[in-house]
Amino acid sequence: MSEQQHRNKSGFETRAIHAGYEPDAATGAVIPPIYATSTYKQDGVGGLRGGYEYSRSANPTRTALEGNIAALEEGERGFAFASGLAAEDTLVRSICRPGDHVVIPDDAYGGTFRLFDKVEKVWGLEHSPAPVSDLEKVAAAIRPGQTKVVWVETPTNPLLNIGDIAALAGIAHDAGALLVVDNTFASPYLQQPLTLGADAVVHSTTKYCGGHSDVVGGALVVKDLDLAEKVGFHQNAMGAVAGPFDSWLTLRGLKTLAVRMDRHCDNAERVVDFLTSHPKVGDVIYPGLETHPGHEVAQRQMKRFGGMVSFRVTGGESHALQVCERTEVFTLGESLGGVESLIEHPGRMTHASVAGTDLEVPADLVRLSVGIETADDLIADLERALA
């Protein structure tokens, strides 16, 4: 049994606290130091200590984070980046070449769509949108011999659609493509796509992994060592790596991921119960609802249903904007996954880049990132805002 396999036999919470770093041999420090260094003394030309020569290539604090998140996702190698989009771009360029094709969600995160539509497209990479919840449409969007990646979010941002990871992996692999899953909304605690057949997992670690709205970062985890070698080369060659301070903050956040996610889920369920009975709320979108079209799939592949909730108001866009502006406990702001609750209007904020495209989101949609405050306070805040 490999060291990685042995580590993966431990429980999630144990891995979150211990994987990736052994107490310091010299001092016994149980938390990795912040190695604020750019270079390392060599013991003779080419005589590297632990393989470290320059912190773009490797840094011990970043190494600890990469080992930790690889263990949480049950993968072979992890890679930490300066942002989620840096992780995405590095992965795409590791796999694809100009002239290739990618299938993306038809309700993808706006930044992901912008990356494919405004950056990778200029580079020569084509893309087609398809609903992640419709296996037939995903299969139909694949171009045999040209499609190299099926890119999936599940749950998606912001419409919380659910893709069947195991089934999508089969479709991608039958076409000779890789399945990449953006696991940001679920977090490694609620879902491990690599165990369901995905080839790579991407995270904006800014969100639930960091969990405290104090760091920006991204990560990739892969299960194939050949792919890991390609990603490692491009990570070093492209250079958008996580710095030691950011790596340390993200690693600290991961240690409490499990307990935070349970509270996020508890609070989200309370908020959903309130919203579903409110007369000024139309559709409530949450995978935990039995009425959600992806509920059964989510129930099968997720531990719980997460802290993200979207809903549509009956008064149209103007009412949605008013609700976003009236809350006091929910902070009006972009991003998600922090301990504090956030509210936003996707059409005007996080998803403004997809306005006028096939990926445009409803104007009356409000997105909540439900934090870990007292649930009664969150519900009272929404009640005032909706009044």
Protein Blocks (a to p, Z undefined) as FASTA:
>chain_A
ZZklmmmmpcfklmmmmgopacdfklopabdcdddbfbdcdehehiaghhiabfklpcfk
lmmmmmmmmmmnopabdcddfbfklmmmmmmmmmmcghiacdddfkbcfklmmmmmmmmm
mnopacddddfklmklmmmmpcghkambdcddddddfklpacdfklmmmmmmmnopacdd
dfklnopmlocfklnopabdcddfklmmnonopaccdddddfbfklmmmmmmmmmmnopa
cdfklmmmmmmmmmmmmmmmmmmmmmmmmmmmmmmmpfkbccdcdfkbmklmklmmmmmm
pmbeojadcdddfkbjmlmmmmmmmpmklccdedehiabdcdddfklmmmmmmgoiakbc
cfkbccddddfbdfklmmmmmmmmmZZ
